[in-house]
Amino acid sequence: MTKETSVTRPRLARAPDQGPPEAASAADHTFPLAFPKDARILRRAEFRAVYDNGIRLPNHLFAAFCLAHTATPRAAGRLGITIPRAVGKAVERNRIKRRLREAFRLHRAELDPRWDIVLNPRRPALTAAFADVERAILKLIERCNARVY
């Protein structure tokens, strides 16, 4: 038989006359660094439009395809990531996607809202330092914002 151990969680500090602590709702806070679904490219047709009509901006970590939308105003730019199986196994591909999403999420406010960006990562993105990934995303954002359409 195995001996089970229980883990106790520290209690929240509160005065004895207070009731149970209440969870703050998401509506009470603003999340300027959030990455909601409307900031993502999700549909195949949207990916296809960016690939077919967008501009290609390559670098050593990824190839980026950027498409400016002038018809429909949005609150912020959107990101999509496609990664081929040749880059690595599922765990490695997911790690690359998480790192790219996080770097984009941190700097999403700097991107002009008219842009849709699709990233196609390369193998070096897996071993690159996060600072390098972040720098590459910032340079991409600057290059997109500098374009006039």
Buried (B, 14 or more C-beta within 10 A) or exposed (E): EEEEEEEEEEEEEEEEEEEEEEEEEEEEEEEEEEBEEEBBBEEEEBBEBBBEEBBEBEBEBBBBBBBBBEEEEEEBBBBBBBBEEEBBEEEBBEEBBEBBBBBBBBBBEBBBBBBBBBBBBBBBBBEBEEEBBBBBBBEBBEBBBEEEE
